[in-house]
Amino acid sequence: MRADSEGPIEATTGGAAARDPDLKSLARAQALVTRIVAERHDRPSLVARIASETGAEIIEGIRRPGDDLNSVELSKRYRTSRTPIREALMLLEKEGLVDVPPRKRPRVASPALAEIREIYRARAVLFEMIAADVAAAITPEGLQALREHFAAMEAAHREGDLNGFVWANVDFYELNTQLANNRTVKRILDSLLLRTARLRRLSLSQPGRMARSFDDHARLIKAYEDGDPQLAAALIRSNHINALAALEAYLLKAD
């Protein structure tokens, strides 16, 4: 595996392809891809279905970075011509999940570590803004909704449920972007969401990382309760930087 700034990251799912699929988690991943694809692209239902199911398999590690995406096999699976398959894979390429090289077979994207750093740093900066805005103007109703998502993270953390924690984390951040009511930033973050979905599980699976993330979010909830924009911004940035550090340590060690 190469993990330098030039080479692609391979097997970034941390062995997820070797485990049995978690059907509940797979359904969450499919719903996420469906939402992003449906919001951005007007395509026939079959194309959207192929994109959603294939994208979910990539996020869940059923299809690993660098794996070929054989259009003939997919055509047989969906009982269709290769045209809808190509359209679906092109949609996933736009979302950063698939590479479609000229005159070569499409494959699951293998982002370089340099790209992963760019994505996480960009998210950190944007969520700093989001957290500050939320802390400055959060309503009791919004705070209660965040507490409920945090409670789901707490339950998953207590039970050692990695997938449950990952999706509670996704829900928590989605709600933050909604509460901030900044449509421009939300569109940008949505464009990064699928690129990071499969990496979150890898980061949170590292020793001690779930516990640290839980503690970070507990402090973030307190900052929201206190209406402290500066602390909220610092905490949410720190969580992203710590997540990136966990990824870097794992990938560089595996090189």
CYANA upper distance limits for C-alpha pairs under 8 A (distance plus 0.5 A):
  1 MET  CA      9 ILE  CA      7.33
  1 MET  CA     10 GLU  CA      6.40
  1 MET  CA     11 ALA  CA      8.34
  1 MET  CA    254 ALA  CA      7.10
  1 MET  CA    255 ASP  CA      5.34
  2 ARG  CA      7 GLY  CA      6.14
  2 ARG  CA      8 PRO  CA      6.82
  2 ARG  CA      9 ILE  CA      6.58
  2 ARG  CA     10 GLU  CA      7.72
  2 ARG  CA    252 LEU  CA      8.46
  2 ARG  CA    255 ASP  CA      5.63
  3 ALA  CA      7 GLY  CA      6.67
  3 ALA  CA      8 PRO  CA      7.14
  3 ALA  CA      9 ILE  CA      6.16
  3 ALA  CA    112 ALA  CA      7.31
  3 ALA  CA    113 LEU  CA      6.25
  3 ALA  CA    251 LEU  CA      6.31
  3 ALA  CA    252 LEU  CA      6.08
  3 ALA  CA    254 ALA  CA      8.44
  3 ALA  CA    255 ASP  CA      6.21
  4 ASP  CA      8 PRO  CA      8.31
  4 ASP  CA    112 ALA  CA      7.72
  4 ASP  CA    113 LEU  CA      6.64
  4 ASP  CA    114 ALA  CA      7.92
  4 ASP  CA    252 LEU  CA      8.07
  5 SER  CA    112 ALA  CA      6.69
  5 SER  CA    113 LEU  CA      5.92
  5 SER  CA    114 ALA  CA      5.11
  5 SER  CA    115 GLU  CA      8.42
  6 GLU  CA    112 ALA  CA      6.69
  6 GLU  CA    113 LEU  CA      8.06
  6 GLU  CA    114 ALA  CA      7.52
  7 GLY  CA    112 ALA  CA      5.98
  7 GLY  CA    113 LEU  CA      8.07
  8 PRO  CA    110 SER  CA      5.70
  8 PRO  CA    111 PRO  CA      5.68
  8 PRO  CA    112 ALA  CA      4.49
  8 PRO  CA    113 LEU  CA      7.45
  9 ILE  CA     65 PRO  CA      7.97
  9 ILE  CA    110 SER  CA      5.55
  9 ILE  CA    111 PRO  CA      5.87
  9 ILE  CA    112 ALA  CA      5.59
  9 ILE  CA    113 LEU  CA      6.89
  9 ILE  CA    251 LEU  CA      8.26
 10 GLU  CA     64 ARG  CA      8.23
 10 GLU  CA     65 PRO  CA      5.82
 10 GLU  CA     66 GLY  CA      6.92
 10 GLU  CA    110 SER  CA      6.20
 10 GLU  CA    111 PRO  CA      8.48
 11 ALA  CA     15 GLY  CA      7.51
 11 ALA  CA     64 ARG  CA      6.37
 11 ALA  CA     65 PRO  CA      5.97
 11 ALA  CA     66 GLY  CA      8.32
 12 THR  CA     64 ARG  CA      8.08
 12 THR  CA     65 PRO  CA      7.14
 12 THR  CA    110 SER  CA      8.36
 12 THR  CA    198 ARG  CA      8.43
 12 THR  CA    199 LEU  CA      7.41
 12 THR  CA    202 LEU  CA      7.49
 12 THR  CA    251 LEU  CA      8.30
 13 THR  CA     17 ALA  CA      7.75
 13 THR  CA     60 GLU  CA      8.34
 13 THR  CA     61 GLY  CA      6.00
 13 THR  CA     64 ARG  CA      7.38
 13 THR  CA     65 PRO  CA      8.32
 13 THR  CA    198 ARG  CA      7.11
 13 THR  CA    199 LEU  CA      7.35
 13 THR  CA    201 ARG  CA      7.94
 13 THR  CA    202 LEU  CA      6.26
 14 GLY  CA    202 LEU  CA      6.28
 15 GLY  CA     19 ARG  CA      7.89
 15 GLY  CA     61 GLY  CA      8.22
 16 ALA  CA     60 GLU  CA      7.56
 16 ALA  CA     61 GLY  CA      5.48
 16 ALA  CA     62 ILE  CA      7.42
 17 ALA  CA     60 GLU  CA      8.28
 17 ALA  CA     61 GLY  CA      5.31
 17 ALA  CA     62 ILE  CA      5.12
 17 ALA  CA     63 ARG  CA      7.15
 17 ALA  CA     64 ARG  CA      7.06
 18 ALA  CA     62 ILE  CA      8.41
 21 PRO  CA     26 LEU  CA      7.58
 21 PRO  CA     60 GLU  CA      8.08
 21 PRO  CA     62 ILE  CA      7.72
 22 ASP  CA     26 LEU  CA      6.50
 23 LEU  CA     27 ALA  CA      6.59
 24 LYS  CA     28 ARG  CA      6.88
 25 SER  CA     29 ALA  CA      6.73
 25 SER  CA     60 GLU  CA      8.08
 25 SER  CA    163 ASN  CA      6.91
 25 SER  CA    164 GLY  CA      8.20
 25 SER  CA    167 TRP  CA      8.23
 26 LEU  CA     30 GLN  CA      6.66
 26 LEU  CA     56 ALA  CA      6.67
 26 LEU  CA     57 GLU  CA      7.64
 26 LEU  CA     60 GLU  CA      6.85
 27 ALA  CA     31 ALA  CA      6.66
 27 ALA  CA     56 ALA  CA      8.25
 28 ARG  CA     32 LEU  CA      6.73
 28 ARG  CA    167 TRP  CA      8.10
 29 ALA  CA     33 VAL  CA      6.79
 29 ALA  CA     55 GLY  CA      8.32
 29 ALA  CA     56 ALA  CA      5.33
 29 ALA  CA     57 GLU  CA      8.48
 29 ALA  CA     59 ILE  CA      7.15
 29 ALA  CA     60 GLU  CA      7.69
 30 GLN  CA     34 THR  CA      6.53
 30 GLN  CA     52 SER  CA      5.82
 30 GLN  CA     53 GLU  CA      6.30
 30 GLN  CA     55 GLY  CA      7.52
 30 GLN  CA     56 ALA  CA      5.19
 31 ALA  CA     35 ARG  CA      6.65
 31 ALA  CA     52 SER  CA      7.98
 32 LEU  CA     36 ILE  CA      6.87
 33 VAL  CA     37 VAL  CA      6.45
 33 VAL  CA     51 ALA  CA      8.17
 33 VAL  CA     52 SER  CA      5.68
 33 VAL  CA     55 GLY  CA      6.84
 33 VAL  CA     56 ALA  CA      7.14
 33 VAL  CA    194 LEU  CA      7.75
 34 THR  CA     38 ALA  CA      6.21
 34 THR  CA     48 ALA  CA      7.52
 34 THR  CA     49 ARG  CA      8.18
 34 THR  CA     51 ALA  CA      8.32
 34 THR  CA     52 SER  CA      5.68
 35 ARG  CA     39 GLU  CA      6.49
 36 ILE  CA     40 ARG  CA      6.77
 36 ILE  CA    190 ASP  CA      7.75
 37 VAL  CA     41 HIS  CA      6.11
 37 VAL  CA     48 ALA  CA      7.55
 37 VAL  CA     51 ALA  CA      8.37
 37 VAL  CA     52 SER  CA      8.13
 37 VAL  CA     91 LEU  CA      7.82
 38 ALA  CA     42 ASP  CA      7.12
 38 ALA  CA     43 ARG  CA      8.45
 38 ALA  CA     48 ALA  CA      7.81
 41 HIS  CA     91 LEU  CA      8.32
 43 ARG  CA     47 VAL  CA      6.74
 43 ARG  CA     48 ALA  CA      6.79
 44 PRO  CA     48 ALA  CA      6.89
 45 SER  CA     49 ARG  CA      6.52
 46 LEU  CA     50 ILE  CA      6.68
 46 LEU  CA     84 PRO  CA      7.72
 47 VAL  CA     51 ALA  CA      6.65
 47 VAL  CA     84 PRO  CA      5.85
 47 VAL  CA     85 ILE  CA      7.39
 47 VAL  CA     87 GLU  CA      7.07
 47 VAL  CA     88 ALA  CA      5.66
 48 ALA  CA     52 SER  CA      6.46
 48 ALA  CA     88 ALA  CA      7.11
 49 ARG  CA     53 GLU  CA      6.56
 50 ILE  CA     54 THR  CA      6.43
 50 ILE  CA     78 TYR  CA      8.25
 50 ILE  CA     85 ILE  CA      7.48
 50 ILE  CA     88 ALA  CA      6.48
 51 ALA  CA     55 GLY  CA      6.22
 51 ALA  CA     88 ALA  CA      5.19
 51 ALA  CA     89 LEU  CA      6.94
 51 ALA  CA     91 LEU  CA      7.39
 51 ALA  CA     92 LEU  CA      6.91
 52 SER  CA     56 ALA  CA      6.53
 53 GLU  CA     57 GLU  CA      6.79
 54 THR  CA     58 ILE  CA      6.87
 55 GLY  CA     59 ILE  CA      6.76
 55 GLY  CA     92 LEU  CA      7.25
 55 GLY  CA     97 LEU  CA      7.39
 56 ALA  CA     60 GLU  CA      6.56
 57 GLU  CA     61 GLY  CA      6.64
 57 GLU  CA     62 ILE  CA      5.47
 57 GLU  CA     63 ARG  CA      6.16
 58 ILE  CA     62 ILE  CA      6.47
 58 ILE  CA     63 ARG  CA      5.30
 58 ILE  CA     64 ARG  CA      6.95
 58 ILE  CA     65 PRO  CA      8.32
 58 ILE  CA     97 LEU  CA      7.70
 58 ILE  CA    108 VAL  CA      7.64
 58 ILE  CA    198 ARG  CA      7.94
 59 ILE  CA     63 ARG  CA      8.47
 59 ILE  CA    194 LEU  CA      8.28
 59 ILE  CA    197 ALA  CA      6.69
 59 ILE  CA    198 ARG  CA      4.97
 60 GLU  CA    198 ARG  CA      6.95
 61 GLY  CA    198 ARG  CA      7.75
 63 ARG  CA     67 ASP  CA      6.92
 63 ARG  CA    108 VAL  CA      7.64
 64 ARG  CA    108 VAL  CA      7.09
 65 PRO  CA    107 ARG  CA      8.14
 65 PRO  CA    108 VAL  CA      5.39
 65 PRO  CA    109 ALA  CA      6.00
 65 PRO  CA    110 SER  CA      5.40
 66 GLY  CA    107 ARG  CA      6.12
 66 GLY  CA    108 VAL  CA      5.49
 66 GLY  CA    109 ALA  CA      6.58
 66 GLY  CA    110 SER  CA      6.29
 67 ASP  CA    107 ARG  CA      5.82
 67 ASP  CA    108 VAL  CA      5.85
 68 ASP  CA    105 ARG  CA      7.07
 68 ASP  CA    106 PRO  CA      6.53
 68 ASP  CA    107 ARG  CA      4.75
 68 ASP  CA    108 VAL  CA      7.06
 69 LEU  CA     74 LEU  CA      8.24
 69 LEU  CA    105 ARG  CA      7.33
 69 LEU  CA    106 PRO  CA      5.80
 69 LEU  CA    107 ARG  CA      5.51
 69 LEU  CA    108 VAL  CA      7.47
 70 ASN  CA     74 LEU  CA      6.74
 70 ASN  CA    105 ARG  CA      7.35
 70 ASN  CA    106 PRO  CA      7.65
 71 SER  CA     75 SER  CA      6.38
 71 SER  CA     82 ARG  CA      6.61
 71 SER  CA     85 ILE  CA      6.71
 71 SER  CA     86 ARG  CA      7.71
 72 VAL  CA     76 LYS  CA      6.88
 72 VAL  CA     82 ARG  CA      7.31
 73 GLU  CA     77 ARG  CA      6.74
 74 LEU  CA     78 TYR  CA      6.67
 74 LEU  CA     82 ARG  CA      8.49
 74 LEU  CA     85 ILE  CA      7.37
 75 SER  CA     79 ARG  CA      6.04
 75 SER  CA     80 THR  CA      5.62
 75 SER  CA     81 SER  CA      6.21
 75 SER  CA     82 ARG  CA      6.15
 75 SER  CA     85 ILE  CA      7.13
 76 LYS  CA     80 THR  CA      7.28
 80 THR  CA     84 PRO  CA      7.77
 81 SER  CA     85 ILE  CA      7.83
 82 ARG  CA     86 ARG  CA      6.67
 83 THR  CA     87 GLU  CA      6.80
 84 PRO  CA     88 ALA  CA      6.58
 85 ILE  CA     89 LEU  CA      6.71
 86 ARG  CA     90 MET  CA      6.62
 87 GLU  CA     91 LEU  CA      6.85
 88 ALA  CA     92 LEU  CA      6.98
 89 LEU  CA     93 GLU  CA      6.61
 89 LEU  CA     98 VAL  CA      7.19
 89 LEU  CA    100 VAL  CA      8.24
 89 LEU  CA    106 PRO  CA      8.18
 90 MET  CA     94 LYS  CA      6.90
 90 MET  CA     98 VAL  CA      8.20
 90 MET  CA    100 VAL  CA      7.78
 91 LEU  CA     95 GLU  CA      7.17
 92 LEU  CA     96 GLY  CA      6.84
 92 LEU  CA     97 LEU  CA      5.87
 92 LEU  CA     98 VAL  CA      5.99
 93 GLU  CA     97 LEU  CA      6.14
 93 GLU  CA     98 VAL  CA      4.90
 93 GLU  CA     99 ASP  CA      6.14
 93 GLU  CA    100 VAL  CA      7.34
 94 LYS  CA     98 VAL  CA      8.42
 95 GLU  CA    191 SER  CA      7.21
 95 GLU  CA    192 LEU  CA      8.33
 95 GLU  CA    194 LEU  CA      7.02
 95 GLU  CA    195 ARG  CA      7.40
 96 GLY  CA    109 ALA  CA      7.34
 96 GLY  CA    194 LEU  CA      7.71
 96 GLY  CA    195 ARG  CA      6.14
 97 LEU  CA    108 VAL  CA      6.70
 97 LEU  CA    109 ALA  CA      5.75
 97 LEU  CA    194 LEU  CA      7.75
 97 LEU  CA    195 ARG  CA      7.00
 98 VAL  CA    106 PRO  CA      7.47
 98 VAL  CA    107 ARG  CA      6.31
 98 VAL  CA    108 VAL  CA      5.08
 98 VAL  CA    109 ALA  CA      5.00
 99 ASP  CA    106 PRO  CA      6.21
 99 ASP  CA    107 ARG  CA      5.92
 99 ASP  CA    108 VAL  CA      6.59
 99 ASP  CA    109 ALA  CA      5.57
100 VAL  CA    104 LYS  CA      7.71
100 VAL  CA    105 ARG  CA      7.38
100 VAL  CA    106 PRO  CA      4.94
100 VAL  CA    107 ARG  CA      7.15
101 PRO  CA    105 ARG  CA      7.54
101 PRO  CA    106 PRO  CA      7.00
111 PRO  CA    115 GLU  CA      6.62
111 PRO  CA    116 ILE  CA      7.13
112 ALA  CA    116 ILE  CA      6.96
113 LEU  CA    117 ARG  CA      6.67
113 LEU  CA    248 GLU  CA      8.05
114 ALA  CA    118 GLU  CA      6.85
115 GLU  CA    119 ILE  CA      6.73
116 ILE  CA    120 TYR  CA      6.72
117 ARG  CA    121 ARG  CA      6.52
117 ARG  CA    244 LEU  CA      7.41
118 GLU  CA    122 ALA  CA      6.53
119 ILE  CA    123 ARG  CA      6.68
119 ILE  CA    192 LEU  CA      7.49
119 ILE  CA    196 THR  CA      8.32
120 TYR  CA    124 ALA  CA      6.55
120 TYR  CA    240 HIS  CA      6.98
120 TYR  CA    241 ILE  CA      7.78
120 TYR  CA    244 LEU  CA      6.93
121 ARG  CA    125 VAL  CA      6.84
121 ARG  CA    240 HIS  CA      8.03
121 ARG  CA    241 ILE  CA      7.74
122 ALA  CA    126 LEU  CA      6.76
123 ARG  CA    127 PHE  CA      6.40
123 ARG  CA    189 LEU  CA      7.41
123 ARG  CA    192 LEU  CA      8.26
123 ARG  CA    240 HIS  CA      7.97
124 ALA  CA    128 GLU  CA      6.62
124 ALA  CA    236 ILE  CA      7.62
124 ALA  CA    237 ARG  CA      5.30
124 ALA  CA    238 SER  CA      8.38
124 ALA  CA    240 HIS  CA      6.02
124 ALA  CA    241 ILE  CA      7.60
125 VAL  CA    129 MET  CA      7.26
125 VAL  CA    237 ARG  CA      7.31
126 LEU  CA    130 ILE  CA      6.88
126 LEU  CA    185 VAL  CA      7.46
126 LEU  CA    189 LEU  CA      8.21
127 PHE  CA    131 ALA  CA      6.34
127 PHE  CA    233 ALA  CA      7.79
127 PHE  CA    236 ILE  CA      7.11
127 PHE  CA    237 ARG  CA      7.37
128 GLU  CA    132 ALA  CA      6.69
128 GLU  CA    232 ALA  CA      8.10
128 GLU  CA    233 ALA  CA      4.77
128 GLU  CA    234 ALA  CA      7.32
128 GLU  CA    236 ILE  CA      6.70
128 GLU  CA    237 ARG  CA      6.27
129 MET  CA    133 ASP  CA      6.73
129 MET  CA    233 ALA  CA      7.21
130 ILE  CA    134 VAL  CA      6.63
130 ILE  CA    176 ASN  CA      7.38
130 ILE  CA    177 THR  CA      6.89
130 ILE  CA    180 ALA  CA      6.18
130 ILE  CA    233 ALA  CA      8.21
131 ALA  CA    135 ALA  CA      6.54
131 ALA  CA    176 ASN  CA      7.68
131 ALA  CA    180 ALA  CA      8.16
131 ALA  CA    229 PRO  CA      7.29
131 ALA  CA    232 ALA  CA      6.07
131 ALA  CA    233 ALA  CA      5.65
131 ALA  CA    236 ILE  CA      7.41
132 ALA  CA    136 ALA  CA      6.68
132 ALA  CA    228 ASP  CA      8.18
132 ALA  CA    229 PRO  CA      4.61
132 ALA  CA    230 GLN  CA      6.81
132 ALA  CA    232 ALA  CA      6.48
132 ALA  CA    233 ALA  CA      5.71
133 ASP  CA    137 ALA  CA      6.86
133 ASP  CA    180 ALA  CA      6.21
133 ASP  CA    229 PRO  CA      7.38
134 VAL  CA    138 ILE  CA      5.71
134 VAL  CA    176 ASN  CA      7.54
134 VAL  CA    179 LEU  CA      6.76
134 VAL  CA    180 ALA  CA      5.73
134 VAL  CA    224 TYR  CA      7.85
134 VAL  CA    229 PRO  CA      8.11
135 ALA  CA    223 ALA  CA      7.57
135 ALA  CA    224 TYR  CA      5.23
135 ALA  CA    225 GLU  CA      8.22
135 ALA  CA    226 ASP  CA      8.45
135 ALA  CA    227 GLY  CA      5.39
135 ALA  CA    228 ASP  CA      6.33
135 ALA  CA    229 PRO  CA      5.44
135 ALA  CA    232 ALA  CA      7.18
136 ALA  CA    227 GLY  CA      6.18
136 ALA  CA    228 ASP  CA      7.40
136 ALA  CA    229 PRO  CA      6.22
137 ALA  CA    227 GLY  CA      8.28
138 ILE  CA    142 GLY  CA      6.51
138 ILE  CA    143 LEU  CA      6.93
138 ILE  CA    179 LEU  CA      7.86
138 ILE  CA    224 TYR  CA      7.91
138 ILE  CA    227 GLY  CA      8.34
139 THR  CA    143 LEU  CA      6.65
140 PRO  CA    144 GLN  CA      6.64
141 GLU  CA    145 ALA  CA      6.80
142 GLY  CA    146 LEU  CA      6.82
142 GLY  CA    179 LEU  CA      7.40
143 LEU  CA    147 ARG  CA      6.68
143 LEU  CA    224 TYR  CA      7.91
143 LEU  CA    225 GLU  CA      7.88
144 GLN  CA    148 GLU  CA      6.81
145 ALA  CA    149 HIS  CA      7.06
146 LEU  CA    150 PHE  CA      6.61
146 LEU  CA    172 PHE  CA      6.95
146 LEU  CA    175 LEU  CA      7.62
146 LEU  CA    176 ASN  CA      8.32
146 LEU  CA    221 ILE  CA      8.19
147 ARG  CA    151 ALA  CA      6.50
147 ARG  CA    221 ILE  CA      7.73
148 GLU  CA    152 ALA  CA      6.97
149 HIS  CA    153 MET  CA      6.99
149 HIS  CA    168 ALA  CA      6.61
149 HIS  CA    169 ASN  CA      8.25
149 HIS  CA    171 ASP  CA      7.20
149 HIS  CA    172 PHE  CA      6.01
150 PHE  CA    154 GLU  CA      6.64
150 PHE  CA    168 ALA  CA      7.83
150 PHE  CA    169 ASN  CA      8.43
150 PHE  CA    172 PHE  CA      7.38
150 PHE  CA    217 HIS  CA      7.92
150 PHE  CA    218 ALA  CA      8.21
151 ALA  CA    155 ALA  CA      6.67
152 ALA  CA    156 ALA  CA      6.73
152 ALA  CA    164 GLY  CA      8.38
152 ALA  CA    165 PHE  CA      7.93
152 ALA  CA    168 ALA  CA      6.38
153 MET  CA    157 HIS  CA      6.51
153 MET  CA    164 GLY  CA      7.83
153 MET  CA    165 PHE  CA      5.61
153 MET  CA    168 ALA  CA      5.83
153 MET  CA    169 ASN  CA      7.11
153 MET  CA    214 PHE  CA      7.68
154 GLU  CA    158 ARG  CA      6.58
154 GLU  CA    165 PHE  CA      8.43
154 GLU  CA    214 PHE  CA      7.54
155 ALA  CA    159 GLU  CA      6.74
156 ALA  CA    160 GLY  CA      6.40
156 ALA  CA    161 ASP  CA      5.30
156 ALA  CA    162 LEU  CA      7.43
156 ALA  CA    164 GLY  CA      5.90
156 ALA  CA    165 PHE  CA      5.55
157 HIS  CA    161 ASP  CA      6.72
157 HIS  CA    162 LEU  CA      7.96
157 HIS  CA    165 PHE  CA      6.83
157 HIS  CA    210 MET  CA      7.46
157 HIS  CA    211 ALA  CA      7.59
157 HIS  CA    214 PHE  CA      7.83
161 ASP  CA    165 PHE  CA      6.63
162 LEU  CA    166 VAL  CA      6.64
162 LEU  CA    201 ARG  CA      7.75
162 LEU  CA    204 LEU  CA      7.89
162 LEU  CA    205 SER  CA      7.47
162 LEU  CA    210 MET  CA      8.49
163 ASN  CA    167 TRP  CA      6.81
163 ASN  CA    201 ARG  CA      7.75
164 GLY  CA    168 ALA  CA      6.60
165 PHE  CA    169 ASN  CA      6.48
165 PHE  CA    210 MET  CA      8.49
166 VAL  CA    170 VAL  CA      6.82
166 VAL  CA    200 ARG  CA      7.27
166 VAL  CA    201 ARG  CA      6.72
166 VAL  CA    204 LEU  CA      8.09
167 TRP  CA    171 ASP  CA      6.66
168 ALA  CA    172 PHE  CA      6.59
169 ASN  CA    173 TYR  CA      6.85
170 VAL  CA    174 GLU  CA      6.60
171 ASP  CA    175 LEU  CA      6.68
172 PHE  CA    176 ASN  CA      6.89
173 TYR  CA    177 THR  CA      6.90
174 GLU  CA    178 GLN  CA      6.92
175 LEU  CA    179 LEU  CA      6.59
176 ASN  CA    180 ALA  CA      6.73
177 THR  CA    181 ASN  CA      7.21
177 THR  CA    182 ASN  CA      7.72
177 THR  CA    185 VAL  CA      8.40
177 THR  CA    186 LYS  CA      6.38
178 GLN  CA    182 ASN  CA      8.07
178 GLN  CA    186 LYS  CA      8.11
182 ASN  CA    186 LYS  CA      6.67
183 ARG  CA    187 ARG  CA      6.66
184 THR  CA    188 ILE  CA      7.05
185 VAL  CA    189 LEU  CA      6.65
186 LYS  CA    190 ASP  CA      6.51
187 ARG  CA    191 SER  CA      6.82
188 ILE  CA    192 LEU  CA      7.19
189 LEU  CA    193 LEU  CA      6.53
190 ASP  CA    194 LEU  CA      7.97
191 SER  CA    195 ARG  CA      8.27
192 LEU  CA    196 THR  CA      6.93
193 LEU  CA    197 ALA  CA      6.57
194 LEU  CA    198 ARG  CA      8.02
195 ARG  CA    199 LEU  CA      8.23
196 THR  CA    200 ARG  CA      6.69
197 ALA  CA    201 ARG  CA      7.96
198 ARG  CA    202 LEU  CA      7.65
199 LEU  CA    203 SER  CA      6.72
199 LEU  CA    247 LEU  CA      8.46
200 ARG  CA    204 LEU  CA      6.48
200 ARG  CA    243 ALA  CA      8.40
201 ARG  CA    205 SER  CA      6.40
202 LEU  CA    206 GLN  CA      7.35
202 LEU  CA    247 LEU  CA      7.67
203 SER  CA    209 ARG  CA      7.58
203 SER  CA    243 ALA  CA      6.37
203 SER  CA    244 LEU  CA      7.97
203 SER  CA    246 ALA  CA      6.19
203 SER  CA    247 LEU  CA      5.79
204 LEU  CA    209 ARG  CA      5.72
204 LEU  CA    210 MET  CA      5.61
204 LEU  CA    213 SER  CA      8.39
204 LEU  CA    243 ALA  CA      7.98
205 SER  CA    209 ARG  CA      7.25
205 SER  CA    210 MET  CA      7.45
206 GLN  CA    210 MET  CA      8.15
206 GLN  CA    246 ALA  CA      7.32
206 GLN  CA    250 TYR  CA      8.26
208 GLY  CA    212 ARG  CA      6.79
209 ARG  CA    213 SER  CA      6.57
209 ARG  CA    243 ALA  CA      8.20
209 ARG  CA    246 ALA  CA      7.93
210 MET  CA    214 PHE  CA      6.60
211 ALA  CA    215 ASP  CA      6.77
212 ARG  CA    216 ASP  CA      6.68
213 SER  CA    217 HIS  CA      6.78
213 SER  CA    239 ASN  CA      7.03
214 PHE  CA    218 ALA  CA      6.71
215 ASP  CA    219 ARG  CA      6.85
216 ASP  CA    220 LEU  CA      6.71
216 ASP  CA    235 LEU  CA      7.05
216 ASP  CA    236 ILE  CA      8.15
216 ASP  CA    239 ASN  CA      6.89
217 HIS  CA    221 ILE  CA      6.64
217 HIS  CA    235 LEU  CA      8.47
217 HIS  CA    236 ILE  CA      8.42
218 ALA  CA    222 LYS  CA      6.99
219 ARG  CA    223 ALA  CA      6.73
219 ARG  CA    235 LEU  CA      7.98
220 LEU  CA    224 TYR  CA      6.77
220 LEU  CA    231 LEU  CA      8.35
220 LEU  CA    232 ALA  CA      6.08
220 LEU  CA    235 LEU  CA      6.69
220 LEU  CA    236 ILE  CA      7.62
221 ILE  CA    225 GLU  CA      6.71
222 LYS  CA    226 ASP  CA      6.66
223 ALA  CA    227 GLY  CA      6.51
223 ALA  CA    228 ASP  CA      5.73
223 ALA  CA    229 PRO  CA      7.89
223 ALA  CA    231 LEU  CA      6.73
223 ALA  CA    232 ALA  CA      5.91
224 TYR  CA    228 ASP  CA      6.76
224 TYR  CA    229 PRO  CA      8.10
224 TYR  CA    232 ALA  CA      7.21
228 ASP  CA    232 ALA  CA      6.67
229 PRO  CA    233 ALA  CA      6.55
230 GLN  CA    234 ALA  CA      6.73
231 LEU  CA    235 LEU  CA      6.58
232 ALA  CA    236 ILE  CA      6.73
233 ALA  CA    237 ARG  CA      6.67
234 ALA  CA    238 SER  CA      6.54
235 LEU  CA    239 ASN  CA      6.71
236 ILE  CA    240 HIS  CA      7.01
237 ARG  CA    241 ILE  CA      6.76
238 SER  CA    242 ASN  CA      6.50
239 ASN  CA    243 ALA  CA      6.65
240 HIS  CA    244 LEU  CA      6.73
241 ILE  CA    245 ALA  CA      6.65
242 ASN  CA    246 ALA  CA      6.77
243 ALA  CA    247 LEU  CA      6.91
244 LEU  CA    248 GLU  CA      6.61
245 ALA  CA    249 ALA  CA      6.59
246 ALA  CA    250 TYR  CA      6.76
247 LEU  CA    251 LEU  CA      6.54
248 GLU  CA    252 LEU  CA      6.35
249 ALA  CA    253 LYS  CA      6.49
250 TYR  CA    254 ALA  CA      6.65
251 LEU  CA    255 ASP  CA      6.74
